[in-house]
Amino acid sequence: MKKNEMMQYSCPLGKAMSALGSKWKPIIVLVIKDRKLRFGELAVRIHVISRKVLTDQLREMENDGLIIREEFKELPPRVEYSLTEKGLALLPILYMLEEWEATYQNKELQDGKDCKLLGRETEKMAGA
């Protein structure tokens, strides 16, 4: 079912999953947190996402009321992204999902990279 079709139904869970339906949106929410970040900072912190996909995801999240895009009329142009109240309300839910996965994850499949390490690496690269 496509996002537009899902939004026609009044099911709150369906609408929520539609708003967060990609693998990138929850990650973007967790990276922005309670601060303002420019597009380039987001791109560096989530270096495994292409700039086109990041742009598309940010547009969708703005349309869904999860982020605010603030454009400054200066040279060079500057745009900052921050979470709305609705986006900030997702943070505790996403933290609970992380805890849930950590509790029930398959111990044999832990050879992958840790998300927290990825965040630390990208913050060091971004000079945060």
Summary of the structure (lengths in Angstrom):
residues: 128
radius of gyration: 15.9
end to end distance: 39.5
largest distance: 51.9
contacts: 308
relative contact order: 0.13
helix: 59%
strand: 11%
